[in-house]
Amino acid sequence: MFALWIGVTVVLLGAAVWYLLLATEGVYLGKRVVIALYDLYARRYDRLKQFDQEWELQTLAVPLAKALSAVPKPLILDVATGTGRLPNLLECVPHFKGQVIGLDYSWQMLRVAAEKLGASRRVTLIHQDATCLPFADESFDAVVCLEALEFLPDQAAALAEIVRVARPGAPILLTNRRGFYARLLRGRVQPSQEFAIALIETYGLEQVEIEEWQLEYDLIWATKGGTPGAEARPSDWRAILCCPRCGEVGFQVEAAQGLCCVHCGKALAFRQGILSYAAAQNER
Ligand SMILES: C[S@@+](CC[C@H](N)C(=O)[O-])C[C@H]1O[C@@H](n2cnc3c(N)ncnc32)[C@H](O)[C@@H]1O
């Protein structure tokens, strides 16, 4: 009898660990656990995902670059960039002349991204939480968030931020989880049709289109409503970065390794090729 109880307990504990840490990737245990798991798996992430570079180019980077073909040097934000999947793809698109900001809260995922991207001058990696994007309103010509919304602590806040920082008329590219694991993520994922309606009704997005993409994900293409203002966006991404201390917008290069707020002088450092924003926010 005792052995039976031990057996049942072990099975239940195993099931709980599988559900909470593997199947749902820590989302019900809080942001720290999610990030700790991504930090832990960062070096294995690309191998586990087995991205098909050519297919991803054709389904993600090329259509995105095409949607931005009228913008001379588009500025793109990739929220929860992970190991730099989207920036890497855009680097391979011939004639793409834009800049990409890849933001993520897992330092180790960003480290892998930094190693893959090398000395790319067109990509900047920023360590920061996706629910508090450190950029001025209407700053980006496109905003992307792939395979991440369901893992964010506050999906509504993240979506509101994504829409806030996109310029009027900007393409917004998201994913919505589906299939077996989506059903396990209760309260985190809704069917793509419902998600599309929420994007229109709650976030004011337009031209929302659902595209079957992978077994586990639909792609959602949308556009932020409105027409772009007459004034040009600053050509330098540092000019749209908000200061974690004074809240004003605008940084300049201070030295090889850092930036400096043009209003209060707050310094932000690059470490291992990553702009260390979250730590600076905690210091204030
Ligand atoms: C499945 S990965 C997707 C990465 C990348 N977009 C891709 O398609 O390969 C989910 C990413 O979300 C990031 N993430 C989770 N919570 C986050 C948060 N609160 N803020 C920023 N990034 C977060 C993780 O660190 C991880 O890199």
The ligand as an SDF file (V2000), in Angstrom:
LIG
                    3D

 27 29  0  0  0  0  0  0  0  0999 V2000
    9.3060   31.1080  -27.8120 C   0  0  0  0  0  0  0  0  0  0  0  0
   10.4490   32.4160  -27.5950 S   0  0  0  0  0  0  0  0  0  0  0  0
   10.2200   33.3020  -29.1210 C   0  0  0  0  0  0  0  0  0  0  0  0
   11.4730   34.0280  -29.5020 C   0  0  0  0  0  0  0  0  0  0  0  0
   11.4590   34.6220  -30.9220 C   0  0  0  0  0  0  0  0  0  0  0  0
   10.4410   35.6310  -31.0770 N   0  0  0  0  0  0  0  0  0  0  0  0
   11.2600   33.5150  -31.9210 C   0  0  0  0  0  0  0  0  0  0  0  0
   10.2530   33.5370  -32.6310 O   0  0  0  0  0  0  0  0  0  0  0  0
   12.1390   32.6440  -32.0130 O   0  0  0  0  0  0  0  0  0  0  0  0
    9.6460   33.4770  -26.4210 C   0  0  0  0  0  0  0  0  0  0  0  0
   10.5420   34.6600  -26.0210 C   0  0  0  0  0  0  0  0  0  0  0  0
    9.7750   35.5170  -25.1720 O   0  0  0  0  0  0  0  0  0  0  0  0
   10.6880   36.0910  -24.2560 C   0  0  0  0  0  0  0  0  0  0  0  0
    9.9350   36.6520  -23.1340 N   0  0  0  0  0  0  0  0  0  0  0  0
    9.1750   36.0070  -22.2330 C   0  0  0  0  0  0  0  0  0  0  0  0
    8.6740   36.8750  -21.3420 N   0  0  0  0  0  0  0  0  0  0  0  0
    9.1370   38.1060  -21.7080 C   0  0  0  0  0  0  0  0  0  0  0  0
    8.9560   39.4140  -21.1880 C   0  0  0  0  0  0  0  0  0  0  0  0
    8.1970   39.6310  -20.1070 N   0  0  0  0  0  0  0  0  0  0  0  0
    9.5470   40.4430  -21.8220 N   0  0  0  0  0  0  0  0  0  0  0  0
   10.3180   40.2300  -22.9220 C   0  0  0  0  0  0  0  0  0  0  0  0
   10.5290   39.0080  -23.4530 N   0  0  0  0  0  0  0  0  0  0  0  0
    9.9430   37.9600  -22.8490 C   0  0  0  0  0  0  0  0  0  0  0  0
   11.5520   34.9170  -23.8690 C   0  0  0  0  0  0  0  0  0  0  0  0
   12.7400   35.3250  -23.2280 O   0  0  0  0  0  0  0  0  0  0  0  0
   11.7720   34.2620  -25.2120 C   0  0  0  0  0  0  0  0  0  0  0  0
   12.9330   34.7490  -25.8370 O   0  0  0  0  0  0  0  0  0  0  0  0
  1  2  1  0
  2  3  1  0
  2 10  1  0
  3  4  1  0
  4  5  1  0
  5  6  1  0
  5  7  1  0
  7  8  2  0
  7  9  1  0
 10 11  1  0
 11 12  1  0
 11 26  1  0
 12 13  1  0
 13 14  1  0
 13 24  1  0
 14 15  1  0
 14 23  1  0
 15 16  2  0
 16 17  1  0
 17 18  1  0
 17 23  2  0
 18 19  1  0
 18 20  2  0
 20 21  1  0
 21 22  2  0
 22 23  1  0
 24 25  1  0
 24 26  1  0
 26 27  1  0
M  CHG  2   2   1   9  -1
M  END
$$$$
